[in-house]
Amino acid sequence: MAMQEREPDLSAVKERQQEMWATGNFARIGNNHVIASELLCEAADLRAGQRVLDVATGSGNTAIAAARRGCEVVGMDYVPGWIEYARKRAGMEHMEVAFEVGDAEDLPYPDASFDVVLSTFGVMFAPNQEKAASELLRVCRPGGRIGLANWMPDGFTGAMFQAIAKHVPPPPGVKSPVIWGVEDRLPELFGEEIFSLDTTRRESCFATFRRATSSPASAHISAR
Ligand SMILES: C[S@@+](CC[C@H](N)C(=O)[O-])C[C@H]1O[C@@H](n2cnc3c(N)ncnc32)[C@H](O)[C@@H]1O
């Protein structure tokens, strides 16, 4: 008799991930993302006064980079400790950013409330990828822009995820986060709701692991 594949329990996966992101000092790793955050803001061509949402902001890198450009910024993450950290950090730099707790798969904002929606190595970790992509589209106004920095499968981070999966395999049916870094996956995720899609491959060096390099892809998506 053929075995029936069980649907993965994505809520349970998310709960475990949330605990993982809340453990330890992620900000030390996040320090390596500052350059990617700045480059993403440049690629998204942010303008002063635009309403910008940074999804899965962590220690606030991309939200603060957008605030430097004079945007009205909201940074959200599902780990309350990181929201508190980002708030203090923005305060130290005299940046006005609203930091709020929320889930990328169920964004606590009305439809079309942002001109630009960004995420740096963040939304790609949501286990329900289709739901997360539809939430990015929902909160972005028609004619607005979505900018993503995603790790790719063939870089250092992709290799690291593969090594981890060998020892701690993900539950069957859970898609790898790095497929957000595969160009063909993006039209599948965003469907016909988008007007144009550009991707740029860039190398990113983890300063803390000097010799290793990683390759994020950034995607710039214009919402219809
Ligand atoms: C690799 S960190 C990146 C943080 C930040 N964007 C940066 O570039 O430094 C991933 C972040 O995604 C957040 N995250 C993952 N899944 C999320 C979800 N479903 N909703 C909200 N935040 C999420 C984690 O809490 C963590 O802060």
The ligand as an SDF file (V2000), in Angstrom:
LIG
                    3D

 27 29  0  0  0  0  0  0  0  0999 V2000
   18.5630   36.2100    9.6320 C   0  0  0  0  0  0  0  0  0  0  0  0
   17.5760   37.2370   10.6480 S   0  0  0  0  0  0  0  0  0  0  0  0
   17.5870   38.7440    9.7010 C   0  0  0  0  0  0  0  0  0  0  0  0
   17.2780   39.9530   10.5270 C   0  0  0  0  0  0  0  0  0  0  0  0
   17.4200   41.2890    9.8100 C   0  0  0  0  0  0  0  0  0  0  0  0
   16.4860   41.4250    8.7180 N   0  0  0  0  0  0  0  0  0  0  0  0
   18.8260   41.5260    9.3530 C   0  0  0  0  0  0  0  0  0  0  0  0
   19.0620   41.5350    8.1400 O   0  0  0  0  0  0  0  0  0  0  0  0
   19.7300   41.6660   10.1790 O   0  0  0  0  0  0  0  0  0  0  0  0
   15.9730   36.6010   10.4410 C   0  0  0  0  0  0  0  0  0  0  0  0
   14.9050   37.3460   11.2300 C   0  0  0  0  0  0  0  0  0  0  0  0
   13.6490   36.9090   10.7700 O   0  0  0  0  0  0  0  0  0  0  0  0
   12.7480   36.8790   11.8570 C   0  0  0  0  0  0  0  0  0  0  0  0
   11.6330   36.0300   11.4380 N   0  0  0  0  0  0  0  0  0  0  0  0
   11.7040   34.7810   10.9460 C   0  0  0  0  0  0  0  0  0  0  0  0
   10.4780   34.3350   10.6540 N   0  0  0  0  0  0  0  0  0  0  0  0
    9.5990   35.3410   10.9470 C   0  0  0  0  0  0  0  0  0  0  0  0
    8.1860   35.4800   10.8710 C   0  0  0  0  0  0  0  0  0  0  0  0
    7.3880   34.4750   10.4450 N   0  0  0  0  0  0  0  0  0  0  0  0
    7.6300   36.6480   11.2590 N   0  0  0  0  0  0  0  0  0  0  0  0
    8.4040   37.6580   11.7200 C   0  0  0  0  0  0  0  0  0  0  0  0
    9.7510   37.5760   11.8470 N   0  0  0  0  0  0  0  0  0  0  0  0
   10.3370   36.4230   11.4530 C   0  0  0  0  0  0  0  0  0  0  0  0
   13.6050   36.3390   12.9910 C   0  0  0  0  0  0  0  0  0  0  0  0
   13.0640   36.6070   14.2620 O   0  0  0  0  0  0  0  0  0  0  0  0
   14.9260   37.0690   12.7400 C   0  0  0  0  0  0  0  0  0  0  0  0
   14.9600   38.2890   13.4410 O   0  0  0  0  0  0  0  0  0  0  0  0
  1  2  1  0
  2  3  1  0
  2 10  1  0
  3  4  1  0
  4  5  1  0
  5  6  1  0
  5  7  1  0
  7  8  2  0
  7  9  1  0
 10 11  1  0
 11 12  1  0
 11 26  1  0
 12 13  1  0
 13 14  1  0
 13 24  1  0
 14 15  1  0
 14 23  1  0
 15 16  2  0
 16 17  1  0
 17 18  1  0
 17 23  2  0
 18 19  1  0
 18 20  2  0
 20 21  1  0
 21 22  2  0
 22 23  1  0
 24 25  1  0
 24 26  1  0
 26 27  1  0
M  CHG  2   2   1   9  -1
M  END
$$$$
